[in-house]
Amino acid sequence: MKNSNLLVFVFCSLLFTACEKEVDYLYEVNPVVVQSPGSIKSNAKSTVEFLTIAWADLFGTQIPQQELSKLNTVYVAFGDKKMIEDRILLNFLSKSGVQIPAQTNVAGDTVLYINNTYKKLFNRDANAFEQYYLKEQIRLNASMTSKVIWYALMTSDEYRYY
């Protein structure tokens, strides 16, 4: 009987001492909104705006009305918009009279080239990561020409928005 009383006493003492209310810790953290400069753009360019702006960025002139009408018809008639944008930009880049920086500018002051290109195409400065990434890509890839860089940036989603 003494053992059973002792066992009941130990069990009850363990039951009451082991059941403590758990303390909840609350850490206050200030909310932080993380956005890249290009993510603020929310309005998609219309077909005419896209074609007009792309032509102006590449040629420095206004697109001829006949050319705009022809390209708009092709753009509207084609189902895959990204693919036709790709084809139109490749066509623009292969035409004579394209005013993109020479390859010597790419190999020269690369950071200045990247910032000027971002200002021209995206209306903003390149952030530190974009500068680093493009600078490294240019350094590592000898085939990275000015046309390739402009093509890559002009086919990005950010270029499609304003």
Backbone torsions as a table, in degrees:
resi	resn	phi	psi	omega
1	MET	NA	-37.9	179.4
2	LYS	-61.8	-39.7	178.7
3	ASN	-65.7	-40.1	-179.0
4	SER	-69.4	-37.1	176.1
5	ASN	-64.8	-41.4	178.3
6	LEU	-64.4	-41.2	179.1
7	LEU	-65.2	-41.8	177.6
8	VAL	-65.3	-41.3	179.3
9	PHE	-63.2	-45.1	179.3
10	VAL	-65.0	-43.0	179.7
11	PHE	-62.3	-46.3	180.0
12	CYS	-66.1	-40.0	179.7
13	SER	-67.4	-37.5	176.5
14	LEU	-67.7	-38.5	-179.3
15	LEU	-64.1	-44.0	-177.3
16	PHE	-78.2	-31.6	-179.2
17	THR	-85.5	-25.9	-178.4
18	ALA	-81.7	-18.4	-177.3
19	CYS	-96.6	82.1	174.7
20	GLU	-105.3	148.2	176.8
21	LYS	-71.8	132.7	-178.6
22	GLU	-74.5	136.6	-179.5
23	VAL	-85.3	126.5	176.9
24	ASP	-94.6	125.9	177.4
25	TYR	-96.4	136.8	-179.6
26	LEU	-119.0	120.0	178.7
27	TYR	-103.9	126.0	179.2
28	GLU	-87.9	126.3	178.5
29	VAL	-128.6	132.6	177.7
30	ASN	-73.6	135.9	177.8
31	PRO	-68.2	137.3	-179.7
32	VAL	-124.9	127.2	176.7
33	VAL	-96.5	122.2	-178.4
34	VAL	-107.6	120.2	178.4
35	GLN	-144.3	141.4	172.8
36	SER	-85.4	157.7	-177.9
37	PRO	-57.2	-32.5	-178.7
38	GLY	-78.5	-15.7	-175.9
39	SER	-79.2	-8.8	-179.0
40	ILE	-76.0	-21.7	-179.0
41	LYS	-69.2	122.6	-174.6
42	SER	-121.3	-11.7	-176.8
43	ASN	-101.6	122.4	178.1
44	ALA	-76.1	141.4	176.4
45	LYS	-71.0	141.5	174.6
46	SER	-72.2	172.0	179.8
47	THR	-58.4	-48.1	-178.9
48	VAL	-64.9	-42.0	178.2
49	GLU	-62.0	-45.5	-179.3
50	PHE	-59.6	-48.7	-178.3
51	LEU	-65.1	-42.6	-179.0
52	THR	-65.5	-45.6	-178.6
53	ILE	-68.6	-41.4	178.5
54	ALA	-61.5	-43.6	178.5
55	TRP	-62.6	-46.1	-179.0
56	ALA	-63.8	-39.0	178.7
57	ASP	-65.1	-36.3	-175.4
58	LEU	-89.5	-33.9	-174.3
59	PHE	-110.4	-15.7	179.6
60	GLY	73.4	12.6	178.7
61	THR	-132.8	172.6	175.4
62	GLN	-79.6	142.4	-179.4
63	ILE	-69.2	135.1	176.5
64	PRO	-62.3	142.5	-175.7
65	GLN	-58.7	-39.1	-179.8
66	GLN	-64.3	-42.4	178.1
67	GLU	-64.9	-43.3	179.1
68	LEU	-62.0	-43.7	-180.0
69	SER	-63.0	-44.4	-179.9
70	LYS	-63.4	-46.6	-179.1
71	LEU	-67.8	-37.2	178.4
72	ASN	-63.6	-40.4	177.9
73	THR	-62.8	-45.3	178.5
74	VAL	-62.9	-43.1	-177.9
75	TYR	-63.2	-45.7	-177.9
76	VAL	-69.7	-35.2	-176.0
77	ALA	-75.6	-20.0	-175.0
78	PHE	-92.3	140.5	-176.2
79	GLY	-77.0	-43.5	-176.4
80	ASP	-89.1	98.3	-174.2
81	LYS	-65.1	-40.9	-179.8
82	LYS	-63.2	-38.9	-178.8
83	MET	-69.7	-39.5	-179.9
84	ILE	-71.7	-34.5	173.7
85	GLU	-60.8	-43.3	178.2
86	ASP	-58.3	-47.7	-179.4
87	ARG	-65.3	-41.4	-179.8
88	ILE	-64.2	-44.2	179.8
89	LEU	-65.8	-39.1	175.3
90	LEU	-62.1	-39.8	177.3
91	ASN	-62.9	-46.2	178.4
92	PHE	-59.4	-46.2	-176.7
93	LEU	-67.0	-23.9	-179.3
94	SER	-88.5	-9.3	-179.9
95	LYS	-76.1	154.6	174.6
96	SER	-77.0	151.7	-179.5
97	GLY	93.6	2.8	178.1
98	VAL	-68.3	131.8	-177.4
99	GLN	-106.5	72.0	173.9
100	ILE	-111.4	153.7	-177.2
101	PRO	-57.8	148.1	-179.9
102	ALA	-70.2	161.2	-179.0
103	GLN	-60.7	-28.4	179.4
104	THR	-65.7	-30.8	176.6
105	ASN	-67.8	-34.5	179.4
106	VAL	-66.5	-45.3	-177.4
107	ALA	-78.1	-20.9	-178.7
108	GLY	-75.4	-112.5	177.9
109	ASP	-83.8	89.9	-172.4
110	THR	-63.7	-41.0	-178.1
111	VAL	-65.5	-41.2	177.0
112	LEU	-63.3	-42.1	177.4
113	TYR	-59.8	-46.0	-179.1
114	ILE	-63.4	-45.9	179.7
115	ASN	-63.1	-42.7	178.7
116	ASN	-64.1	-39.2	178.8
117	THR	-65.8	-43.4	178.3
118	TYR	-64.5	-39.8	177.8
119	LYS	-63.2	-40.7	-178.1
120	LYS	-68.4	-45.6	-173.1
121	LEU	-90.2	-36.2	-173.7
122	PHE	-113.3	-3.3	-178.2
123	ASN	58.2	38.0	177.0
124	ARG	-158.7	164.5	175.1
125	ASP	-79.6	151.3	174.3
126	ALA	-72.7	139.2	177.3
127	ASN	-78.5	175.7	-173.7
128	ALA	-61.6	-39.7	-179.8
129	PHE	-66.9	-44.0	179.5
130	GLU	-61.6	-40.8	177.1
131	GLN	-62.0	-47.8	-178.5
132	TYR	-62.3	-47.1	-175.8
133	TYR	-63.0	-50.0	-179.2
134	LEU	-65.7	-38.6	178.5
135	LYS	-61.0	-42.8	178.9
136	GLU	-67.5	-40.0	178.6
137	GLN	-63.4	-41.0	178.2
138	ILE	-65.6	-40.7	-179.3
139	ARG	-67.1	-39.6	-174.8
140	LEU	-84.4	-25.0	-175.6
141	ASN	-115.7	109.7	179.1
142	ALA	-68.1	-23.6	-178.7
143	SER	-83.6	2.2	-179.4
144	MET	-80.0	90.5	-179.1
145	THR	-90.3	171.7	177.6
146	SER	-62.4	-37.5	178.0
147	LYS	-62.8	-41.3	-179.8
148	VAL	-64.8	-42.2	180.0
149	ILE	-65.0	-47.0	179.8
150	TRP	-64.0	-39.9	178.1
151	TYR	-61.6	-45.7	-179.3
152	ALA	-62.5	-43.6	-178.5
153	LEU	-71.8	-36.3	-178.8
154	MET	-75.0	-20.3	176.3
155	THR	-93.2	1.9	178.4
156	SER	-74.0	160.5	179.3
157	ASP	-65.7	-34.2	-178.4
158	GLU	-62.3	-34.5	179.9
159	TYR	-68.0	-25.4	-177.9
160	ARG	-78.3	-11.2	-178.1
161	TYR	-117.0	157.9	174.4
162	TYR	-133.8	NA	NA
